[in-house]
Amino acid sequence: MIRLSTSDPAFDREFTALVNARREVDADVARDVRTIVASVRDEGDAALAAFTQKFDGHDLHATGWRIEKSEWIAAYEALAPDLRAALDLAAARIAAYHEKQKPADSDTTDSAGVRLGARWNAIEAAGIYIPGGRAAYPSSVLMNAIPARVAGVERLVMVTPTPGGEVNPLVLAAAHIAGVDEVWRVGGAQAIAALAYGTQRIAAVDVITGPGNAWVAEAKRQLYGLVGIDMVAGPSEIVVVADGKNDPTWIAADLLSQAEHDPTSQSILFTDDAAFADAVAEAVDLQIGLLSTAKTARESWDANGAIIVTASLDEALPLVDRLAPEHLELACDDPQALFDRVRHAGSVFLGRHTPEAIGDYVAGPNHVLPTGRRARFASGLSVLDFMKRTSFLELDPASLARVGPAAVALAETEGLPAHAKSVALRL
């Protein structure tokens, strides 16, 4: 774990190194992904079956390519009542929040008499990738599928790897709750390629969303343009800005909530109280040993964790903006005052009683968020990722007479005589 102080002469250099540190997997995955994508494009289902046997250790022809809805329903009905209630609550809150994101069409006539507007439509088909293995999360199903359903997507396809042929029943239950249409037992870069190109069994989609490992992220990067994507996601991040009035065990737990995701995750604390910084560091070390995810959390904290002592919480804010974190907690007396000055963050959690983990499950806002400083230019997953806007305009002879001459002049200046003539002939 890195310990920094803004009072140290070398702070600027050390903090810049922290900001610029790469936490992605070192392996050169781009070459491997290109090979996988090309194989699926050219060979379709045969390539999917071969890669599934190689990476997930089962024969799709024996275990079944598609998981039928009857299995989803059975998984949902088999849930313990309290767990079923928790998933239903999360789904309801996520749906309610995302309903408010739906954009309105516009249709106006301006002072020149030109009718102008925009019409929103949902995309026809969306694919959501849900990890298996280390990260089999039903919450990710809800966070990806529900905004698509709210947007009005007609066909919603889920792909998920099933190591050894086994699927997480919670993931199937969540698919049932969220209204998914199809679930396919494939994962990895090959599943992304199947969704983008289509195969003999799996029809292509228009947009692909959902988290995954470095190979999944690289496949989405390579296939963007053929399909839309939500984002290229990297390792999870949390930044906590906290004063000394907090319970250090609470803040330690918050930092570990991201560290336990993956050894490449990053957890950073800013505080204006050096004694509190010591207490949090001690609490982190104590709590790690009690976690079933201790190995992962320890690797993450030791390699990527940081505690930074500042002269004031205000001093932390420009540093937070440089990090542009995925998650930001503001645990202090007046979190709104700090939030008003934050520009770059994926999602912000205000106050001492708003842990980041509440946003992962039941709060409502989406937990699919930009990582790797991409919050400088990107936003979390929303209904808009599953919609597109078509603009329209309508002129009559009078309005064309008002604005047309300017169009002719500009077209002639740009050396495009056919553009100019198409307007001039109507004037």
C-alpha positions in Angstrom: 0.0 0.0 0.0 1.3 3.4 -0.9 1.3 6.1 1.7 1.6 9.7 0.5 1.3 13.2 1.9 0.8 16.4 0.0 3.4 18.0 2.3 6.1 15.8 1.0 8.4 17.4 -1.6 8.1 14.5 -3.9 4.3 14.3 -3.7 3.6 15.6 -7.2 5.9 13.1 -8.9 4.6 10.2 -6.7 0.9 11.1 -7.2 1.4 11.4 -11.0 2.9 8.0 -11.0 -0.2 6.7 -9.1 -2.5 8.4 -11.6 -0.7 7.0 -14.6 -0.1 3.5 -13.3 -1.5 0.8 -15.6 -3.4 -2.0 -13.8 -4.6 -3.9 -16.8 -3.4 -7.5 -17.3 0.1 -7.5 -18.7 -0.6 -10.2 -21.3 -0.7 -9.2 -24.9 -4.4 -10.1 -25.3 -5.0 -8.1 -28.5 -3.3 -10.7 -30.7 -5.2 -13.6 -29.1 -8.5 -11.7 -29.4 -8.0 -11.0 -33.0 -7.5 -14.7 -33.7 -10.6 -15.6 -31.7 -12.8 -13.0 -33.3 -11.7 -14.0 -36.8 -12.4 -17.7 -36.0 -15.9 -17.0 -34.8 -16.6 -14.7 -37.8 -15.4 -17.3 -40.3 -16.5 -20.6 -38.6 -19.5 -19.6 -36.4 -20.8 -22.2 -34.1 -17.9 -24.6 -34.8 -15.5 -22.0 -33.4 -17.7 -21.3 -30.4 -17.9 -25.0 -29.6 -14.1 -25.4 -29.9 -13.3 -22.4 -27.7 -15.9 -23.4 -25.1 -14.3 -26.8 -24.8 -10.8 -25.3 -24.6 -11.6 -22.5 -22.0 -14.6 -23.7 -20.1 -14.0 -27.4 -20.3 -17.3 -28.7 -21.6 -18.9 -29.8 -24.8 -21.8 -27.5 -25.9 -23.4 -30.3 -27.8 -23.6 -32.3 -24.6 -24.4 -29.6 -22.0 -26.7 -27.6 -24.4 -26.1 -24.3 -26.1 -29.1 -22.5 -24.9 -30.4 -22.4 -21.4 -34.2 -22.6 -21.6 -36.6 -20.3 -19.7 -38.0 -23.2 -17.7 -34.6 -23.4 -16.0 -34.6 -19.6 -15.2 -38.1 -19.9 -13.6 -37.0 -23.0 -11.6 -33.9 -21.1 -10.4 -36.1 -18.1 -9.3 -38.7 -20.3 -7.5 -35.9 -22.2 -5.7 -34.5 -19.1 -4.1 -34.8 -18.6 -0.4 -37.6 -16.1 0.2 -35.3 -13.4 1.6 -33.0 -13.6 -1.3 -35.9 -13.6 -3.8 -37.2 -10.5 -2.0 -33.8 -8.8 -2.2 -33.5 -9.4 -6.0 -37.1 -8.2 -6.5 -36.4 -5.1 -4.5 -33.2 -4.4 -6.4 -35.0 -4.9 -9.7 -37.8 -2.6 -8.8 -35.5 0.2 -7.7 -33.3 -0.1 -10.7 -36.3 0.0 -13.0 -37.8 3.1 -11.3 -34.5 5.0 -11.5 -34.0 4.2 -15.1 -37.5 5.0 -16.1 -36.7 8.6 -15.3 -33.9 8.6 -17.8 -36.1 8.0 -20.8 -35.7 11.0 -23.2 -38.6 12.9 -24.7 -39.1 13.5 -28.4 -39.0 17.1 -29.6 -40.9 18.9 -32.3 -40.7 22.7 -32.7 -40.9 25.4 -35.3 -38.3 28.1 -35.1 -38.6 31.8 -35.9 -37.7 31.2 -39.6 -40.6 28.8 -39.9 -38.4 25.7 -40.0 -39.8 22.6 -38.3 -37.1 20.9 -36.3 -37.1 17.9 -34.0 -35.8 14.6 -32.8 -37.4 11.2 -32.3 -36.0 8.5 -30.0 -36.2 4.8 -30.7 -34.9 1.8 -28.9 -32.4 -0.4 -30.7 -33.8 -3.7 -31.9 -31.5 -6.2 -30.3 -29.0 -6.0 -27.4 -26.6 -8.5 -26.0 -25.4 -8.5 -22.4 -22.3 -10.2 -21.2 -22.4 -11.7 -17.7 -19.2 -13.1 -16.3 -18.8 -16.6 -14.9 -16.1 -18.1 -12.8 -14.6 -15.6 -10.4 -17.3 -13.0 -11.0 -20.8 -14.5 -11.4 -23.0 -11.7 -10.3 -26.8 -11.6 -10.5 -26.6 -7.8 -9.8 -24.8 -7.4 -13.2 -27.7 -9.1 -14.9 -30.2 -6.6 -13.4 -28.0 -3.6 -14.1 -27.5 -4.4 -17.8 -30.9 -6.0 -18.7 -33.3 -3.6 -16.9 -32.2 -0.4 -18.7 -32.5 -2.2 -22.0 -36.0 -3.3 -21.1 -36.9 0.2 -20.0 -35.6 1.6 -23.3 -37.9 -0.8 -25.2 -35.4 -3.2 -26.7 -37.3 -6.0 -28.5 -34.7 -8.8 -28.2 -32.4 -9.1 -25.2 -29.8 -11.8 -25.3 -27.5 -12.9 -22.5 -24.3 -14.8 -22.9 -22.4 -16.2 -19.9 -19.6 -18.7 -19.5 -20.4 -21.9 -17.6 -17.1 -23.5 -16.5 -17.5 -27.2 -16.5 -21.0 -26.7 -17.8 -22.3 -25.4 -14.5 -24.3 -22.1 -14.4 -24.9 -19.9 -11.4 -28.6 -20.3 -10.5 -28.7 -16.7 -9.1 -27.7 -15.5 -12.6 -30.6 -17.4 -14.1 -33.0 -16.1 -11.5 -31.9 -12.6 -12.3 -32.4 -13.2 -16.0 -36.0 -14.2 -15.3 -36.6 -11.2 -13.1 -35.1 -8.8 -15.7 -37.0 -10.1 -18.7 -34.1 -11.5 -20.8 -35.2 -13.3 -23.9 -32.3 -15.7 -24.6 -29.5 -17.1 -22.5 -26.5 -18.8 -24.2 -23.9 -20.9 -22.5 -20.9 -19.2 -24.1 -18.4 -16.7 -22.7 -15.1 -14.9 -23.4 -14.1 -13.0 -26.5 -15.8 -15.7 -28.6 -19.2 -14.8 -27.1 -18.7 -11.1 -27.9 -17.7 -12.0 -31.5 -20.8 -14.2 -31.7 -23.1 -11.4 -30.6 -21.4 -9.0 -33.1 -21.3 -11.2 -36.2 -24.0 -13.7 -35.5 -23.6 -17.5 -35.9 -25.7 -20.3 -37.1 -27.5 -20.4 -33.7 -27.1 -16.9 -32.3 -28.4 -14.0 -34.2 -26.4 -10.8 -34.2 -27.3 -7.8 -31.9 -26.8 -4.1 -32.3 -25.3 -3.2 -28.9 -23.2 -5.2 -26.4 -22.9 -4.2 -22.8 -21.7 -5.9 -19.6 -18.4 -6.4 -17.7 -15.8 -9.0 -18.4 -12.1 -9.8 -18.2 -9.4 -8.3 -20.3 -10.2 -10.6 -23.3 -13.8 -9.6 -23.2 -13.0 -5.9 -22.9 -10.5 -6.2 -25.8 -13.1 -8.0 -28.0 -15.6 -5.1 -27.4 -12.9 -2.6 -28.3 -12.1 -4.4 -31.5 -15.7 -4.9 -32.6 -16.9 -1.4 -31.8 -18.2 0.1 -35.0 -19.7 -3.2 -36.1 -21.8 -3.0 -33.0 -22.2 -0.4 -30.3 -20.8 -1.0 -26.8 -21.3 0.5 -23.4 -17.6 1.1 -22.7 -14.2 -0.6 -22.4 -14.1 -1.4 -18.7 -10.9 -2.0 -16.7 -10.3 -2.9 -13.1 -12.6 -1.6 -10.4 -11.8 1.5 -8.4 -12.9 3.3 -5.3 -11.8 6.7 -3.9 -12.9 7.7 -0.4 -12.6 11.3 0.9 -13.1 11.1 4.6 -12.4 13.3 7.7 -11.3 12.0 11.1 -14.9 11.9 12.5 -15.6 8.6 10.6 -15.4 5.2 12.1 -12.1 3.8 10.6 -13.6 0.3 10.5 -16.4 1.6 8.2 -13.9 3.2 5.8 -11.7 0.2 5.8 -14.6 -2.0 4.8 -15.5 0.4 2.0 -11.9 0.3 0.6 -11.9 -3.5 0.8 -15.3 -3.7 -1.0 -13.5 -2.9 -4.3 -10.1 -4.6 -3.4 -11.9 -8.0 -3.1 -13.0 -7.8 -6.7 -9.7 -8.5 -8.4 -5.9 -8.2 -7.7 -5.9 -5.3 -10.1 -8.6 -3.3 -8.4 -7.6 0.0 -6.7 -8.7 1.5 -3.4 -7.6 5.0 -2.4 -8.3 7.1 0.8 -7.9 10.8 1.0 -8.0 12.3 4.6 -6.9 15.4 6.4 -6.2 13.5 9.6 -3.0 11.5 9.8 -4.0 9.6 12.9 -7.2 8.6 11.2 -5.1 7.4 8.2 -3.2 5.2 10.6 -6.4 3.8 12.1 -7.8 3.0 8.7 -4.6 1.2 7.6 -4.7 -0.9 10.7 -8.4 -1.7 10.3 -7.8 -2.8 6.7 -5.1 -5.2 7.8 -7.3 -6.6 10.5 -10.4 -7.0 8.2 -8.6 -8.6 5.3 -7.8 -11.7 7.4 -11.5 -12.2 8.1 -12.6 -12.2 4.4 -13.2 -15.3 2.3 -11.7 -13.1 -0.5 -8.6 -12.4 1.6 -6.1 -13.5 -1.0 -7.5 -11.3 -3.7 -8.1 -8.3 -1.4 -4.6 -8.5 0.0 -3.0 -8.6 -3.5 -5.1 -5.6 -4.6 -4.4 -3.6 -1.4 -0.7 -4.2 -1.4 -0.2 -3.6 -5.1 -2.7 -0.8 -5.8 -4.0 0.6 -2.5 -3.1 4.1 -1.3 -3.7 6.4 1.6 -3.0 10.1 1.0 -3.0 12.7 3.7 -3.9 16.2 2.7 -3.9 19.5 4.5 -7.7 19.7 4.1 -10.5 17.9 2.3 -10.7 20.8 -0.1 -7.1 20.0 -1.2 -8.1 16.5 -2.1 -10.7 17.5 -4.7 -8.4 18.5 -7.7 -6.5 15.2 -7.0 -9.8 13.3 -7.1 -10.5 14.9 -10.5 -7.2 13.8 -11.8 -8.0 10.2 -10.8 -11.5 10.5 -12.3 -12.5 7.4 -10.3 -15.2 4.9 -11.0 -16.7 5.3 -7.4 -16.2 8.2 -5.1 -17.3 8.4 -1.5 -17.5 11.7 0.3 -17.7 10.9 4.0 -17.8 14.2 5.9 -20.1 16.7 7.6 -21.1 18.5 4.4 -20.6 16.1 1.4 -22.7 18.3 -0.9 -20.3 21.1 -0.6 -17.5 18.9 -1.8 -19.7 17.2 -4.5 -20.5 20.6 -5.9 -16.8 20.9 -6.8 -16.2 17.4 -8.2 -16.1 17.2 -11.9 -14.9 13.7 -12.8 -16.4 10.6 -11.2 -18.5 7.7 -12.4 -20.8 7.6 -9.3 -20.7 9.6 -6.1 -21.8 8.4 -2.6 -22.7 11.3 -0.3 -22.3 11.1 3.5 -21.2 8.7 6.2 -24.1 6.3 5.7 -23.8 5.8 2.0 -21.3 3.0 1.3 -20.4 2.3 -2.3 -21.7 -1.2 -1.9 -25.3 0.0 -1.6 -25.0 1.3 -5.2 -23.9 -2.1 -6.4 -27.2 -3.7 -5.5 -30.3 -1.8 -4.5 -29.9 2.0 -4.7 -31.1 2.3 -8.3 -28.3 4.1 -10.3 -26.4 1.8 -12.5 -23.2 0.1 -11.3 -21.7 -0.3 -14.7 -19.4 2.7 -14.6 -16.3 4.1 -16.4 -13.0 3.0 -15.1 -9.3 3.8 -15.8 -9.9 7.6 -15.7 -12.6 7.4 -18.4 -15.0 9.3 -16.1 -13.3 12.3 -17.6 -15.4 11.7 -20.8 -17.8 8.9 -20.2 -20.8 8.1 -18.0 -22.3 5.0 -16.4 -24.6 2.7 -18.3 -28.1 4.1 -18.9 -31.3 3.8 -20.9 -29.6 6.0 -23.5 -27.1 3.3 -24.3 -30.0 1.3 -25.7 -31.6 4.1 -27.7 -30.8 6.2 -30.7 -32.0 9.6 -31.8 -33.2 10.5 -35.3 -33.4 14.2 -36.1 -35.9 15.6 -38.6 -36.7 18.9 -40.3 -39.4 20.2 -42.6 -39.4 23.5 -44.6 -42.0 25.1 -46.7 -41.3 27.7 -49.5 -41.3 30.6 -47.1 -38.8 29.1 -44.6 -36.6 27.8 -47.4 -36.5 31.3 -48.8 -35.3 32.6 -45.5 -32.5 30.2 -44.8 -31.7 28.7 -48.3 -29.5 31.5 -49.7 -27.1 31.0 -46.8 -26.9 27.3 -47.6 -26.2 28.1 -51.2 -23.4 30.5 -50.3 -21.8 28.0 -48.0 -22.0 25.1 -50.5 -20.4 27.2 -53.2 -17.6 28.3 -50.8 -16.9 24.6 -50.1 -16.7 23.8 -53.8 -19.8 21.6 -53.8 -22.0 22.8 -56.7 -24.5 20.0 -56.6 -25.3 20.9 -53.0 -25.8 24.5 -53.9 -28.0 23.6 -56.9 -30.3 21.3 -54.9 -31.2 24.3 -52.8 -31.1 27.0 -55.5 -33.4 25.2 -57.8 -36.1 25.4 -55.1 -35.7 29.1 -54.3 
